[in-house]
Each structure stands twice: as C-alpha cells, then as structure tokens.
C-alpha cells in the first residue's frame, strides 16, 4: 500500500496587533513623505480664542514641514513598539490615540500652511452641537 500525502493549505497568518502596527507605521510614512516634504512655505496658525471673547489665548504658529516629519517619526516609533511589545489594553489605546492625533495635526498643518488661521474652539463647538442633536 502506498501512502497518499495530504496537502493542507496554510493561510498567511497575520495577527491583528501586527496589522495595526503596520497601519501606524504607514500613517507615519504619510506624515513624513506627504505632509512633511510637500508642505507649503509659511506657518500654520491655530487659534484657540473666539472672536470677541473676554479671555485671550495666544495663537499657535507651527512650521508644517518639521512638525509633520517629527510627528511621523513618532508614529513610526510607536508602531514598532506596538508590534514588538505586549502592551496593556490602556497603553494600546493611548498609542492608537497618539498616532491618530499626530496624523490629524500633521494633516491640519499641511492644509493650513500660510492660509487663514484655523479656529479650534468654534470647530469643537460645532462638533459638540451636532453630536448632541443627533443623540
């Protein structure tokens, strides 16, 4: 009698932690090579005070190129740490929040460079108002 070999197809095993870490690294590369290197000249200006408010907070001026490159490098490091270490649930969530915040700040710097100031307070009020109406 001859033995019949059984062929089993093995699927490529990639776990969720490695996939998420890859996304973090990819977002960091987008921060560096798209938002950092293709940034316009001039500063991105973020305002934290409403027009006519009694309390005045100074504007935040950021150079979009170096800020995006630094945030991209931070995202890459956090992605590699996420892939290599067994993190607790809280530290995984904080890492994800930090990478997302870095991506959004890099995007806003890239979009806003040399243009009108971006009013954070009114954007947050509009977002909270729209969210409270939908609930």
Phi, psi and omega per residue, in radians:
X1 nan 2.486 3.121
X2 -1.868 2.570 3.136
X3 -1.478 2.400 3.105
X4 -1.722 2.066 -3.141
X5 -1.260 2.442 3.111
X6 -1.748 2.197 3.141
X7 -1.718 2.131 3.096
X8 -1.959 2.267 3.097
X9 -1.472 2.148 3.100
X10 -1.737 2.221 3.104
X11 -1.428 2.625 3.090
X12 -1.154 2.129 -3.090
X13 -1.645 2.016 3.038
X14 -2.294 2.116 -3.111
X15 -1.503 2.914 -3.024
X16 -1.110 -0.625 -3.136
X17 -1.094 -0.730 3.123
X18 -1.181 -0.670 3.131
X19 -1.141 -0.751 3.129
X20 -1.159 -0.695 3.098
X21 -1.097 -0.672 3.077
X22 -1.109 -0.659 3.083
X23 -1.139 -0.705 3.111
X24 -1.083 -0.757 3.120
X25 -1.137 -0.716 3.119
X26 -1.094 -0.742 3.097
X27 -1.106 -0.638 3.076
X28 -1.136 -0.686 3.094
X29 -1.166 -0.647 3.061
X30 -1.123 -0.732 3.082
X31 -0.985 -0.788 -3.059
X32 -1.303 -0.952 -2.958
X33 -1.464 -0.428 3.107
X34 -1.726 -1.032 -3.058
X35 -1.314 -0.551 -3.104
X36 -1.403 -0.944 -3.051
X37 -1.356 -0.449 -3.108
X38 -1.761 0.278 -3.127
X39 -1.275 2.523 3.086
X40 -1.294 2.868 3.065
X41 -1.298 2.639 3.137
X42 1.902 2.966 -3.109
X43 -1.734 2.594 2.956
X44 -1.547 2.283 -3.069
X45 -1.978 2.165 3.098
X46 -1.980 2.219 3.124
X47 -1.829 2.504 -3.128
X48 -2.092 0.170 -3.103
X49 -2.158 2.372 3.048
X50 -1.282 2.674 3.103
X51 -1.151 2.229 3.124
X52 1.433 0.160 3.135
X53 -1.316 2.657 -3.114
X54 -1.274 -0.586 3.136
X55 -1.701 2.324 -3.107
X56 -2.051 2.168 3.078
X57 -1.884 2.319 -3.117
X58 -1.107 2.633 3.102
X59 -1.216 2.662 3.106
X60 -1.832 2.004 3.113
X61 -1.787 2.155 -3.121
X62 -2.225 2.381 3.004
X63 -1.372 2.075 -2.973
X64 -1.167 -0.604 -3.105
X65 -1.110 -1.052 -3.129
X66 -1.114 -0.608 3.131
X67 -1.140 -0.802 -3.141
X68 -1.138 -0.677 3.123
X69 -1.166 -0.723 3.108
X70 -1.150 -0.734 3.107
X71 -1.188 -0.588 3.067
X72 -1.145 -0.723 3.090
X73 -1.118 -0.685 3.080
X74 -1.084 -0.738 3.128
X75 -1.116 -0.689 3.117
X76 -1.138 -0.772 3.123
X77 -1.096 -0.754 3.125
X78 -1.153 -0.624 3.078
X79 -1.129 -0.714 3.101
X80 -1.186 -0.669 3.063
X81 -1.140 -0.690 3.123
X82 -1.086 -0.663 -3.137
X83 -1.317 -0.617 -2.985
X84 -1.599 -0.399 -3.063
X85 -1.957 2.671 3.004
X86 -1.550 1.743 -3.078
X87 -1.627 2.686 3.051
X88 -1.275 2.947 -3.115
X89 -1.074 -0.738 3.141
X90 -1.120 -0.767 -3.120
X91 -1.226 -0.538 3.039
X92 -1.141 -0.725 3.130
X93 -1.175 -0.715 3.112
X94 -1.153 -0.651 3.095
X95 -1.123 -0.790 3.124
X96 -1.103 -0.736 3.124
X97 -1.126 -0.688 3.131
X98 -1.144 -0.762 3.137
X99 -1.134 -0.732 3.138
X100 -1.150 -0.734 3.114
X101 -1.105 -0.721 3.114
X102 -1.090 -0.707 3.128
X103 -1.146 -0.762 -3.121
X104 -1.160 -0.731 3.120
X105 -1.135 -0.723 3.079
X106 -1.080 -0.725 3.098
X107 -1.115 -0.787 3.136
X108 -1.144 -0.665 3.074
X109 -1.107 -0.758 -3.128
X110 -1.125 -0.720 -3.115
X111 -1.282 -0.574 -2.966
X112 -1.683 -0.047 -3.012
X113 -1.036 2.058 3.051
X114 1.346 0.144 -3.123
X115 -1.881 -2.832 -3.120
X116 -1.182 2.664 3.129
X117 -1.081 2.555 -3.139
X118 -1.695 1.996 -3.087
X119 -1.461 1.800 -3.116
X120 -1.173 -0.703 -3.046
X121 -1.123 -0.811 -3.139
X122 -1.206 -0.561 3.056
X123 -1.126 -0.743 3.129
X124 -1.173 -0.683 3.110
X125 -1.107 -0.752 3.127
X126 -1.122 -0.713 3.134
X127 -1.143 -0.783 -3.137
X128 -1.178 -0.647 3.127
X129 -1.147 -0.772 3.130
X130 -1.160 -0.630 -3.138
X131 -1.222 -0.690 -3.137
X132 -1.210 -0.531 3.111
X133 -1.276 -0.596 -3.104
X134 -1.353 -0.320 -3.116
X135 -1.387 nan nan
